[in-house]
Amino acid sequence: MSTVAYVPNPAPLGRLVVIGLGLIGGSFAKGIRAQGLFREVVGVDLDPASRQLAVEQGVADRCEEDLATACVGADVIQLAVPILAMERVLSVLATLDLGNAVITDVGSAKGAIVAAAVRVFGAVPARFVPGHPIAGSEKSGVEAARIELFRRHKVILTPLATTDVAALALVDRLWRALGADVEHMDVEHHDQVLAATSHLPHLLAFNIVDSLAKRDENLDIFRYAAGGFRDFTRIAGSDPTMWHDIFLANREAVLRVLDTYRYDLDALRAAVDAGDGRELLGVFTRARVAREHFDKILARRAYVDTMHSENDMIFNAQPGGTLSGRVRVPGDKSISHRSIMLGSLAEGTTEVSGFLEGEDALATLQAFRDMGVVIEGPLHGRVTIHGVGMNGLKAPPGPLYLGNSGTSMRLLSGLLAAQAFDTELTGDASLSKRPMNRVAVPLREMGAVIETGADGRPPLKIKGAQRLKGMHYDMPVASAQVKSSLLLAGLYADGQTSVTEPAPTRDHTERMLRGFGYPVTTEGNTARLTGGHHLKGGAIEVPADISSAAFFLVAASIAEGSELVLEHVGINPTRTGVIDILQLMGADLTLQNQREVGGEPVADIRVRSAPLKGIDIPEALVPLAIDEFPVLFVAAACAQGRTVLTGAEELRVKESDRIQSMADGLKVLGVHAEATPDGIVIEGGKMGGGEVDSHGDHRIAMAFSVASLRASAPIRIHDCANVATSFPNFLELAKRVGLRVSHEAVS
């Protein structure tokens, strides 16, 4: 499939002839005439009343009954007659001297029309461009013609290898002039897709309404019809003759998709008969999210519409402010990911509370739905996962789309390397730039077969049915994602898998595996497990994400007179680097109500404003605060003296080059910040305002929002839509505690 953009030609063409003045033909003629793209629009129809009405309503300049008369001097001929009448019309056209005229059509079964053209002409004429507008209405006839019928609707052109390029460009331009979204597709693919998306639903609607109408109690059925049945009756109100022709013309493709549907319907009937609630729930939950899911894939967007709009989402942060109150930030992203993964592989049901309903975690959730796992929710942070066991995943129907989530892609690489089926992992434009060899290389050493894109970047193609062997791996760079990927692969490997990291990283995977009953040992910086054990479902309470809390920890520290309590924050010792660094800088932080929930330590954190001082950040703390450095750089800019960070080259391969992006933004605000290969040097001082670019990095967008508290002028932050990946309600909570940040969409 492809799309082509053409620049409209302002000079009007000569004559457009539209054969068939029904809804589609009439709307095409009326729209083209209103645009002034032709000096004359001529309509052709056998019905005298339709011809008269077409002229009276401005659909055509004149109408003819005789096809030969109408086509004299035609530049473009649009065929808008029923599909089974197309061959008769083409036979007449074949007897005429059409000169260099372009012929096109609007039929919905392209294979039948192309075959008819071959029978009539001997070969499809080079200047014949098959087309199909995906638009319509229950109304029919020329009286229903509307200029705007095709606006923001798909029009599929199905050119052949022999189609004249100039003719294709002209037809493409005419549809675009009517506001249509034009795409090009091969004939066979078009017919198969439309059989599933258009023809089958109409067939079912006609069948269901007819079946119920024949029953003795039909009056009550229609009297008490609810919304669902009314939708069927609306579709069944379409033109019977037109759909009769479509089903006969595209019968082979319709029968293929109908057979598949019958198989699925039989399976659904069997589930109802057996009282198989789990199977029913799986079908219903997958269906409920299917439309949104595929819309995201087609647009290469992520899963949450919060703060997503046009081409650029801008945060406007006003200077000054004081923070106060009590707030709970969203659930921990790392734990949310892992709860879905391990809950899916577990035996039994897993109940998750506090789940982060952000794009990244939802990408993981959808991936497991695509692999056959029944997952209810999320609703207010609650998710119910009906585990399928270690070997219960099924091949997904297509590539797994992971949005912007590097965690999903890296962890799934390990887990999927041992499955019986092939998989492909894809993502949005940002994720497609992220390095994946750091997991692909060691997984290959275990026996995995993984193909990456250029330079080790996505997409990843993972070959199934591989026998993995446990191994020991010394990680060259501290990375919880790499460690977790190898441990997840190790669940299926022969023998022991062990990973040694050069510095401590978050250990949520190890903790949660133990919580699911899987034996994992940790000695120093080495984690070990042996393949072949099982996971048992249970309850998981996800604490608030310390990475999200970090923005408010810094905000309350730098805004004079602030006092804020962040509730139920996860304080896993592998994640508390941000607390340690802020305390070294002089921040006033107190941990209250410390307890353990589901194997994870949590606490309420009270933070009061305090003067900060610059420090040399200990390299030992770098892995423990790797995601929090963007906002820590803001703290450094507000501190007295110099702050130096080293040993943090990992920051250059996050959602953006966070070292360079933050250095550039701080300089715009008047802060002296110099990037180094593995860190940054920041001189604290006064901060102004200005326009900065987050480079699509959610943490940078929120960090500069926090910076506004000490700015002397507004800060305008570009490309902020990805904030929804980790903190979908950031603006709401920020406003609640005293930050003055709003957003605007710019198309």
C-alpha positions in Angstrom: 0.0 0.0 0.0 1.3 3.5 -0.7 0.1 7.1 -0.7 1.2 9.8 -3.2 0.8 13.5 -2.8 0.2 15.7 -5.8 0.0 19.4 -6.2 -3.4 20.5 -7.6 -3.4 22.0 -11.1 -5.3 25.3 -11.0 -6.1 25.2 -14.7 -9.6 23.5 -15.2 -9.8 20.4 -17.4 -12.3 20.0 -20.2 -15.1 17.6 -19.6 -15.9 15.1 -16.8 -18.4 12.4 -17.6 -20.0 10.6 -14.7 -21.9 7.4 -15.7 -24.4 6.5 -13.0 -25.9 9.3 -10.8 -26.5 7.5 -7.6 -25.1 8.5 -4.2 -21.5 7.9 -5.1 -21.5 9.1 -8.7 -23.7 12.1 -7.9 -21.5 13.1 -4.9 -18.4 12.8 -7.1 -19.9 14.9 -9.8 -21.3 17.5 -7.5 -18.0 17.8 -5.5 -15.9 18.1 -8.6 -18.3 20.7 -10.2 -18.2 22.7 -7.0 -14.4 22.7 -7.1 -14.4 24.1 -10.7 -11.9 21.4 -11.8 -13.6 20.9 -15.1 -15.2 23.3 -17.5 -18.2 21.0 -17.9 -19.6 18.1 -15.8 -21.9 15.7 -17.8 -24.1 13.1 -16.1 -25.3 9.9 -17.7 -28.3 7.9 -16.3 -31.1 5.8 -17.7 -33.6 7.3 -15.3 -35.1 10.6 -16.7 -36.1 11.8 -13.2 -32.5 11.4 -12.0 -31.1 13.3 -15.0 -33.5 16.2 -14.4 -32.8 16.3 -10.6 -29.1 16.2 -11.2 -29.2 19.4 -13.3 -31.7 21.1 -10.9 -29.5 20.3 -7.8 -26.2 21.4 -9.4 -24.8 17.9 -9.6 -24.1 18.2 -13.4 -24.1 20.9 -16.0 -26.1 18.7 -18.3 -27.2 15.1 -18.5 -27.5 12.6 -21.3 -29.2 9.3 -21.7 -27.0 8.2 -24.6 -23.5 7.2 -23.5 -21.9 7.9 -26.9 -23.3 11.4 -27.0 -22.1 12.1 -23.4 -18.5 10.9 -24.0 -17.7 13.1 -27.0 -14.7 15.1 -26.0 -14.4 13.6 -22.5 -11.2 14.0 -20.5 -12.2 11.8 -17.6 -14.9 9.2 -17.5 -16.1 8.0 -14.0 -18.0 4.7 -13.9 -20.4 4.7 -11.0 -22.9 2.0 -12.1 -23.6 -1.2 -10.1 -20.7 -3.7 -10.4 -22.6 -6.2 -12.5 -23.4 -3.5 -15.0 -19.8 -2.4 -15.4 -19.0 -4.9 -18.2 -21.9 -3.7 -20.3 -20.8 -0.1 -19.9 -17.2 -1.0 -20.7 -18.4 -2.8 -23.8 -20.1 0.4 -25.1 -17.0 2.5 -24.3 -14.9 0.0 -26.3 -16.8 0.9 -29.4 -16.2 4.7 -29.0 -13.3 6.9 -30.0 -12.3 8.1 -26.5 -9.0 9.7 -27.6 -6.8 10.2 -24.6 -9.6 10.0 -22.0 -8.9 8.6 -18.5 -11.4 6.0 -17.3 -11.9 5.2 -13.6 -14.5 3.6 -11.5 -15.9 3.4 -7.9 -16.7 -0.3 -7.7 -16.0 -2.2 -4.5 -14.8 -5.5 -6.0 -11.8 -4.6 -8.1 -10.9 -8.1 -9.3 -14.3 -8.4 -11.0 -14.0 -5.1 -12.7 -10.4 -5.7 -13.9 -11.5 -9.1 -15.3 -14.4 -7.4 -17.1 -12.0 -4.9 -18.7 -9.7 -7.7 -19.9 -12.7 -9.5 -21.5 -13.9 -6.3 -23.2 -10.6 -4.7 -24.3 -8.3 -7.8 -24.4 -6.1 -6.1 -21.8 -6.7 -3.4 -19.2 -6.3 0.0 -21.0 -3.3 1.9 -19.7 -5.4 4.9 -18.9 -8.0 2.9 -16.9 -7.5 3.6 -13.1 -9.6 1.3 -10.9 -10.7 3.0 -7.7 -13.0 2.5 -4.7 -14.2 5.2 -2.3 -14.8 3.9 1.3 -17.8 6.1 1.9 -21.5 5.8 1.7 -24.9 6.3 3.4 -28.1 4.4 3.9 -29.6 6.9 1.6 -29.3 6.4 -2.2 -30.0 8.2 -5.4 -28.9 11.5 -6.8 -31.1 13.3 -4.3 -28.7 12.0 -1.6 -25.6 13.4 -3.3 -23.4 15.5 -1.0 -20.3 17.5 -1.8 -18.6 16.5 1.5 -19.4 12.8 1.2 -15.7 11.8 0.7 -14.1 14.3 3.0 -11.7 12.5 5.4 -12.7 9.1 4.0 -10.4 6.6 2.4 -10.3 6.2 -1.4 -8.3 3.2 -2.6 -6.9 3.2 -6.1 -5.7 -0.2 -7.4 -3.4 0.6 -10.3 -1.8 -2.2 -12.3 1.8 -2.5 -13.5 0.6 -1.2 -16.9 -1.3 1.8 -15.6 -0.3 5.1 -17.1 1.5 7.2 -14.4 -0.1 10.5 -15.6 -3.6 9.0 -15.5 -3.0 7.6 -12.0 -1.8 11.1 -10.9 -4.9 12.8 -12.3 -7.4 10.4 -10.6 -5.5 10.7 -7.4 -5.6 14.5 -7.6 -9.4 14.6 -8.2 -10.1 12.5 -5.1 -7.8 14.6 -3.0 -9.6 17.7 -4.2 -12.7 16.2 -2.6 -10.9 15.9 0.7 -10.3 12.2 0.5 -7.4 10.3 2.0 -6.1 8.4 -1.1 -4.1 5.2 -0.9 -2.8 2.8 -3.5 -3.2 -1.0 -3.1 -3.0 -4.1 -5.3 -6.3 -5.5 -6.6 -6.2 -8.9 -4.8 -5.3 -7.3 -1.4 -8.0 -4.7 -1.8 -10.7 -7.4 -2.4 -9.6 -9.5 0.6 -9.4 -6.5 3.0 -12.8 -5.2 1.9 -14.4 -8.6 2.1 -13.5 -8.6 5.8 -14.1 -5.0 6.7 -17.1 -4.1 4.6 -18.7 -7.0 2.8 -18.9 -9.4 5.7 -20.5 -6.9 8.1 -23.1 -6.1 5.6 -23.8 -9.8 4.9 -24.2 -10.4 8.6 -26.5 -7.4 9.1 -28.8 -8.4 6.2 -28.8 -12.0 7.6 -29.5 -11.1 11.2 -32.3 -8.6 10.5 -33.9 -10.9 8.0 -33.7 -13.9 10.4 -35.3 -11.9 13.3 -37.9 -10.3 11.1 -39.2 -13.8 10.1 -39.9 -14.9 13.6 -43.3 -15.0 15.1 -42.4 -12.5 17.8 -40.8 -10.1 15.3 -43.0 -7.1 16.4 -41.6 -7.3 19.9 -38.1 -7.8 18.7 -38.3 -4.5 16.8 -40.3 -2.7 19.4 -37.7 -3.4 22.1 -34.6 -3.2 19.9 -31.6 -1.9 21.8 -28.7 0.1 20.3 -26.8 -3.0 19.0 -29.7 -4.3 17.0 -30.5 -0.8 15.7 -26.9 -0.7 14.3 -27.6 -3.9 12.4 -30.9 -2.5 11.0 -29.1 0.7 9.9 -26.5 -1.3 8.0 -29.2 -3.6 6.6 -30.9 -0.5 5.3 -28.3 -0.2 2.5 -29.2 -0.7 -1.2 -30.1 -4.4 -1.7 -29.3 -4.3 -5.5 -25.9 -2.8 -5.0 -25.0 -5.3 -2.3 -26.4 -8.2 -4.3 -24.0 -7.2 -7.1 -21.0 -6.8 -4.7 -21.4 -10.2 -3.1 -21.6 -12.0 -6.5 -18.7 -10.0 -7.9 -16.4 -10.5 -4.9 -17.7 -13.9 -3.9 -14.4 -15.8 -3.6 -12.9 -13.3 -1.2 -16.2 -13.1 0.7 -16.4 -16.8 1.0 -12.9 -17.0 2.4 -13.5 -14.5 5.1 -17.0 -16.0 5.8 -15.4 -19.4 6.4 -13.0 -18.0 8.9 -15.8 -16.2 10.6 -17.9 -19.4 10.8 -15.0 -21.2 12.4 -14.7 -18.4 15.0 -18.4 -18.3 15.5 -18.5 -22.1 16.1 -15.8 -21.6 18.7 -17.8 -18.9 20.4 -20.9 -21.1 20.4 -18.9 -23.9 21.9 -17.8 -21.6 24.7 -21.3 -20.5 25.5 -22.5 -24.1 25.4 -19.7 -25.2 27.8 -20.1 -22.2 30.1 -16.5 -21.3 29.3 -16.5 -17.8 30.8 -12.8 -17.4 30.3 -13.0 -17.9 26.6 -15.9 -15.5 26.3 -14.1 -12.9 28.4 -11.1 -13.2 26.1 -13.1 -12.6 23.0 -15.0 -9.7 24.5 -12.0 -7.9 26.0 -9.9 -8.3 22.8 -12.8 -7.0 20.8 -13.4 -4.1 23.1 -9.9 -2.7 22.6 -9.4 -3.8 19.0 -10.5 -0.6 17.3 -8.3 1.7 19.4 -5.4 -0.8 19.2 -5.3 -0.9 15.4 -5.9 2.8 15.1 -2.7 3.3 17.1 -0.7 0.8 15.0 -1.9 2.4 11.7 -0.9 5.9 13.0 2.3 4.5 14.6 1.3 6.2 17.9 1.3 4.9 21.4 -1.7 3.7 23.5 -2.9 6.7 25.5 -4.6 9.8 24.0 -4.0 11.9 27.0 -2.1 15.0 25.9 -1.9 13.5 22.3 -3.2 15.7 19.6 -1.8 17.3 16.6 1.8 17.4 15.4 3.3 19.2 18.4 2.2 19.2 22.0 3.6 22.3 23.8 3.7 22.8 27.6 3.6 26.4 28.8 5.1 26.7 32.2 4.6 30.0 34.1 7.4 31.2 36.4 7.3 30.9 40.2 5.0 29.0 42.6 5.0 27.2 45.9 4.0 23.5 46.3 1.9 22.0 49.1 -0.5 19.2 49.9 -0.4 15.4 49.7 -0.4 13.5 46.4 0.1 10.0 45.0 1.8 9.7 41.6 0.9 6.9 39.2 2.1 3.3 39.7 5.6 2.2 39.1 6.2 1.7 35.4 8.8 -1.0 35.8 6.7 -3.1 38.2 3.6 -2.6 36.0 5.4 -4.0 33.0 6.6 -7.0 34.9 3.2 -7.7 36.5 1.7 -8.2 33.1 4.5 -10.4 31.8 4.8 -12.7 34.8 1.0 -12.7 35.5 0.5 -13.9 31.9 3.0 -16.8 32.3 1.6 -17.8 35.7 -0.8 -20.5 36.5 -4.1 -19.1 37.8 -5.3 -15.5 38.2 -3.2 -12.5 39.1 -5.0 -9.4 40.5 -3.0 -6.2 40.0 -3.8 -2.9 41.8 -2.0 0.4 41.2 -1.2 -0.5 37.6 0.2 2.4 35.6 -2.3 3.2 32.8 0.4 4.9 30.7 1.4 4.1 27.2 4.4 2.0 27.9 2.7 -0.4 30.3 -0.3 -0.6 28.0 1.9 -1.6 25.2 3.0 -4.6 27.2 -0.6 -5.4 28.2 -1.7 -5.3 24.5 1.2 -7.5 23.4 0.0 -10.3 25.8 -3.6 -9.9 24.7 -2.3 -10.4 21.2 -0.7 -13.6 22.3 -3.9 -15.0 23.7 -3.9 -13.9 27.3 -7.2 -12.8 28.8 -6.7 -9.6 30.6 -9.5 -7.5 32.2 -9.0 -3.8 32.6 -7.2 -1.6 33.4 -9.9 0.3 35.3 -8.8 2.7 38.0 -5.4 0.9 38.2 -6.9 -2.6 38.6 -6.0 -5.4 36.2 -7.0 -9.0 36.3 -4.7 -11.4 34.4 -5.9 -15.0 33.6 -2.5 -16.7 33.3 -1.9 -19.3 30.6 1.2 -20.9 32.1 4.8 -21.0 31.0 4.0 -22.6 27.6 0.5 -21.2 27.0 1.2 -18.1 24.8 -0.1 -18.2 21.2 1.4 -16.8 18.1 0.2 -13.2 17.6 -1.8 -12.4 14.5 0.9 -10.0 13.3 3.8 -7.9 14.6 3.6 -6.8 18.2 3.5 -3.0 18.2 5.1 -1.6 21.4 4.7 2.1 20.9 7.5 4.0 22.6 8.4 1.3 25.1 12.0 0.2 25.2 11.3 -1.8 28.3 8.6 -3.8 26.5 10.8 -4.6 23.6 14.0 -5.5 25.5 12.2 -7.7 28.1 10.0 -9.4 25.5 13.0 -10.2 23.4 14.2 -12.6 26.1 10.8 -14.0 26.9 9.9 -14.6 23.2 13.2 -16.1 22.2 12.1 -19.4 23.7 8.5 -19.5 22.4 7.4 -22.0 19.8 6.3 -19.3 17.4 8.0 -16.5 15.4 7.4 -12.9 16.5 8.3 -9.5 15.2 8.6 -6.5 17.6 7.9 -3.0 16.2 7.4 0.5 17.7 6.9 4.1 17.0 9.5 6.4 15.3 11.3 7.1 18.6 11.6 3.4 19.7 12.8 2.5 16.2 15.9 4.5 16.8 16.8 2.8 20.1 19.8 0.3 20.3 18.7 -3.4 20.7 21.9 -5.3 20.2 22.6 -5.0 23.9 19.9 -7.7 24.4 20.1 -9.4 21.0 23.8 -10.2 21.3 23.7 -12.1 24.6 20.4 -13.8 23.7 22.1 -15.2 20.6 24.8 -16.6 22.8 22.0 -18.5 24.6 20.8 -19.9 21.3 18.2 -17.4 20.3 17.8 -16.4 16.6 17.1 -12.7 16.5 17.3 -10.4 13.5 17.6 -6.7 14.1 17.1 -3.7 11.7 20.0 -1.5 10.6 22.6 -0.7 13.2 21.0 -3.1 15.7 17.7 -1.1 15.9 14.1 -2.3 15.7 12.2 -4.0 14.3 13.3 -7.3 15.9 12.4 -10.6 14.2 12.6 -13.5 16.6 12.6 -17.1 15.4 10.6 -19.5 17.5 11.2 -23.1 18.4 14.8 -22.6 19.6 16.3 -24.5 22.4 18.1 -22.1 24.7 21.0 -22.9 26.9 21.7 -21.3 30.2 24.9 -19.3 30.5 26.7 -16.7 32.6 26.8 -13.2 31.3 29.0 -10.3 32.6 27.2 -7.1 31.5 29.5 -4.5 30.1 27.1 -1.7 31.1 24.7 -1.7 34.1 21.2 -2.2 32.7 18.1 -3.7 34.4 16.5 -4.2 31.1 19.3 -6.4 29.8 19.5 -8.3 33.0 15.7 -8.9 33.0 15.7 -10.0 29.4 18.3 -12.7 30.0 16.6 -13.9 33.2 13.3 -14.2 31.4 15.0 -16.2 28.7 16.6 -18.3 31.4 13.1 -19.3 32.6 13.0 -21.6 29.5 16.7 -22.4 29.1 18.4 -25.7 29.9 20.5 -25.3 33.0 21.4 -22.2 35.0 21.4 -18.6 33.8 23.3 -16.0 35.7 23.9 -12.3 35.1 26.6 -10.2 36.8 26.2 -6.4 36.6 29.0 -3.9 37.0 26.9 -1.8 39.4 23.5 -2.5 41.1 20.4 -1.9 39.0 16.7 -2.2 39.8 15.8 -5.7 40.9 12.1 -5.7 40.3 12.3 -8.8 38.1 14.1 -10.8 40.7 11.7 -9.7 43.5 8.6 -10.4 41.4 9.8 -13.8 40.2 10.2 -14.8 43.9 6.7 -13.4 44.6 5.3 -15.7 41.9 7.1 -18.6 43.5 10.0 -18.9 41.1 13.4 -19.5 42.8 16.0 -16.8 42.1 19.2 -16.3 44.1 21.2 -13.1 44.4 24.7 -12.9 45.6 26.3 -9.5 45.4 25.8 -8.2 41.9 24.9 -11.6 40.4 21.4 -13.0 39.9 20.9 -16.7 39.2 18.0 -18.9 38.2 17.5 -22.3 36.6 14.9 -23.0 33.9 12.0 -25.4 34.2 10.1 -24.1 37.3 6.6 -22.6 37.3 4.9 -19.3 38.3 1.8 -19.1 40.5 -0.6 -16.2 40.2 -1.5 -14.0 43.1 -2.1 -10.4 44.2 0.3 -7.5 43.2 0.0 -4.0 44.6 2.1 -1.6 42.5 3.6 1.3 44.5 3.8 4.8 43.2 6.7 5.3 40.8 9.7 7.0 42.4 10.8 8.2 38.9 7.5 10.1 38.7 7.8 11.2 42.3 11.2 12.6 41.5 9.8 15.6 39.6 7.9 16.7 42.7 10.8 15.9 45.1 12.9 18.4 43.1 10.0 20.8 42.6 9.3 21.1 46.4 13.0 21.3 47.1 13.7 24.3 44.8 10.4 26.3 45.3 10.8 28.4 48.5 8.1 27.8 51.1 7.1 24.4 49.8 6.1 21.4 51.8 4.7 18.3 50.1 4.0 14.7 50.9 4.3 12.0 48.3 2.3 9.0 49.3 3.0 5.2 48.9 6.2 5.7 46.9 8.3 2.6 46.1 11.7 2.9 47.8 13.4 -0.2 46.4 17.1 0.3 47.3 18.0 -0.2 43.6 15.9 2.9 42.8 16.6 5.4 45.6 19.6 7.1 44.0 17.5 10.2 43.4 16.8 10.5 47.2 20.5 9.9 48.0 21.7 12.5 45.5 19.2 15.2 46.7 20.1 14.6 50.3 23.8 15.0 49.4 22.8 18.4 47.8 21.1 19.4 51.0 17.5 18.6 50.3 15.1 18.2 53.3 13.6 14.7 52.7 12.0 12.5 55.3 10.7 8.9 54.8 7.6 8.2 56.8 5.3 5.2 57.3 7.9 2.8 55.9 6.5 -0.7 55.1 6.7 -3.6 52.7 3.9 -4.3 50.2 4.1 -7.3 47.9 7.8 -7.7 48.4 8.6 -4.0 47.6 9.5 -1.4 50.2 7.3 1.7 50.2 7.1 4.9 52.2 5.5 8.3 52.3 8.1 11.0 51.5 7.9 14.4 53.1 9.9 17.1 51.3 10.4 20.7 52.4 12.1 23.4 50.4 15.8 23.9 51.2 18.8 25.6 49.7 20.7 23.1 47.5 24.5 23.0 46.9 26.4 21.6 43.9 28.2 18.3 44.3 30.2 15.7 42.5 27.7 13.0 42.0 29.1 9.6 43.2 29.3 7.2 40.2 28.0 4.4 42.4 24.7 6.3 42.6 24.4 6.7 38.8 22.7 3.3 38.0 20.3 3.9 41.0 19.1 7.2 39.5 19.5 6.7 35.8 16.0 7.8 34.9 15.8 10.7 37.3 18.8 12.7 36.0 16.9 15.2 33.8 15.1 16.6 36.8 18.3 16.3 38.9 20.0 18.5 36.3 17.3 21.1 37.1 18.1 20.8 40.8 21.8 21.3 40.0 20.9 24.5 38.0 19.1 25.8 41.1 21.9 24.9 43.5 24.8 27.0 44.7 28.0 26.0 43.1 29.0 23.4 40.6 27.5 19.9 40.0 29.5 17.3 38.1 28.2 14.1 36.7 30.4 11.3 35.3 30.0 7.7 34.4 26.5 8.2 32.9 27.0 7.6 29.2 23.9 5.4 29.3 21.9 8.7 29.3 22.9 9.2 25.7 20.8 6.3 24.5 17.6 6.8 26.3 14.4 8.2 24.6 16.7 11.0 23.6 20.4 11.9 24.2 19.4 13.2 27.7 22.8 14.7 28.4 22.9 16.9 25.2 19.2 17.6 25.3 19.2 18.9 28.8 22.5 20.8 28.3 21.0 22.6 25.3 17.8 23.4 27.1 19.5 24.7 30.2 21.7 27.0 28.1 18.5 28.4 26.5 17.4 29.3 30.0 20.7 31.0 30.8 22.3 28.3 32.8 25.9 27.3 32.3 25.8 23.6 31.3 28.5 21.8 29.5 27.9 18.2 28.2 30.8 15.7 28.5 31.0 12.3 26.8 29.7 10.6 30.0 28.0 13.3 31.9 27.6 17.0 32.4 28.9 20.0 34.4 26.3 22.5 35.6 27.0 25.8 37.4 24.1 26.8 39.5 22.7 30.3 39.1 19.7 32.3 38.0 17.4 30.9 35.4 15.5 32.8 32.7 12.7 31.7 30.4 12.6 30.7 26.7 11.7 28.0 24.3 13.2 24.5 24.7 12.8 21.2 22.9 12.1 18.0 24.8 12.9 15.9 21.7 9.9 13.8 22.4 11.4 12.7 25.7 8.8 12.6 28.5 11.3 13.1 31.3 12.9 16.1 29.7 9.4 17.7 29.2 8.5 17.3 32.8 12.0 18.4 34.0 11.7 21.7 32.3 8.2 22.1 33.6 9.7 21.9 37.1 12.4 24.4 36.2 9.7 27.1 35.7 9.4 27.3 39.5 12.8 29.2 39.6 12.6 30.8 36.2 12.2 34.6 35.8 10.0 34.2 32.6 7.8 31.6 31.1 9.2 28.4 29.6 7.7 27.0 26.5 8.5 23.3 26.0 8.0 21.6 22.6 7.2 18.0 21.7 5.7 16.9 25.0 3.1 14.4 23.9 5.2 11.4 25.2 4.7 12.5 28.8 1.8 10.1 28.6 4.2 7.2 28.4 5.0 7.3 32.1 2.8 10.0 33.7 -0.5 10.5 31.9 -2.0 12.8 34.6 1.1 14.9 35.1 -0.5 18.2 34.3 -3.4 17.4 36.6 -1.3 16.6 39.6 1.1 19.4 38.9 -1.7 21.9 38.9 -3.1 20.4 42.1 0.1 20.9 44.1 1.0 24.4 42.7 2.8 24.2 39.4 1.4 26.4 36.7 1.8 24.4 33.6 -0.7 24.2 30.8 -0.6 22.6 27.3 -1.6 23.5 23.8 -1.7 21.5 20.6 -0.1 22.9 17.4 -1.0 21.3 14.1 
